[in-house]
Amino acid sequence: MKRIPLVIIGLVSLWCSVLSGCHVVPTASRVTDAAQPQAKKPVKVLIITLFKPEADAWAPLNFTEDILIPGLSEDYPAIRCNADSVCLLTTGMGHTNAAASTAAVVLSAKFDLSLTYILISGIAGIDPNRGTIGSAAWARFIIDYGIAHEIDAREMPSGWPYGYFGIHTSGPNELPQLAYRNEVFQLNEALLQRALSLSKGVVLADSAQAAAYRALYAQPAATAPPSVMQCDTAAGDTYWHGELLGRRATDWTALLTQGKGVYCTTQQEENAVYEALRRAARAKLVDLNRVADLRTGSNFDRPHPGQTPFESLKAKSGGFAIATKNLYIAGAPLVQEIVRNWNTWRAGVP
């Protein structure tokens, strides 16, 4: 654009002020205010949380910089970063928010995520056959619970255990063709094992309220104190609850992983986040071998003896408070190890 002589700008401004009908912005200001190309900010670790209590758990990392990103949730419009090049994204809850916010960040021109380790970190329902409230579970497989046919259980064929079955299949035990390409994902085993080894010795938060509540269950895994474990997670926007739907989560995980996966936590976002990352990886914007997934049990996914599923869903178990604390307690050792030894981790999982 050609520059307008300042004297002409001054005359036009004076004329406008007399008429009180226009406003002139000097060309020099437009050049000064125009967004200039900037080098992308390299990030060592990106922590992805889904809502505020999960994000608050990571406050000890001392995030001092907020970076506004177009396309993020109106509730969480900025990425937060600290002096160690660790950043925090909060997507908003559910598949749609998770996918849209993750895509906005990985496609943003503000960050270089090509060498970034990505930790998905959130709370979840937990199967009392596998763990207890407060426990921290690193996933090998992330499963989409919701991509399925459903017939109301009151109308399903006789002998079926539940009304869910794979798309274009004939019953609950038939493996679907996985035509959506995001029904099941397997994470990098080397990173999973490092995460497990680094967090195995941590002392997880617990409470008297949580201990009293888990004592109502019969399963040994449910009555034990919180611990770090490896088991898999199932994502679906429907916040389901109960023994029968829990059985479906177990069966569905085993079916989609061909017997290799073990269901233990239920949440809403993982497959949506990972699919956004997968598409970015195809453009070489992120490295899927650097993605880890951590979920902590905030509630049981089914009732204890003598309790209805609805009562269980509404119960005050004490799990929420300790589960949010344990996101940091179990996840921080991996983050700190990467930052402290970046020269080694930069090239890949040691």
Buried (B, 14 or more C-beta within 10 A) or exposed (E): EEEEEEEEBEEEBEEEEEEEEEEBEBBEEEEEEEEEEEEEBEBBBBBBBBBEBBBBBBEEBEBEEEBEBEEBBEEBBBBBBBEBBBBBBBBBBBBBBBBBBBBBBBBBEBBEBBBBBBBBBBBBBBBBBBBBBBBBBBBBBBBBBBBBBEEEEEEBEEEBEBBBBBEEBEEBEEEBEBEEEBBBBBBBEEBBBBBBEBBEEBEBBBBEBBBEBBEBBEBEBBBEEBBBBBBBBBBBBEEBBBEBBBBBBBBBBBBBBEEEBBBBBBBBBBBBBBBBBBBBBEEEBBBBBBBBBBBBBBBBBBBBEEBEBEEBBEBEBBBBBBBBBBBBBBBBBBBBBBBEEBEEBEEEBE
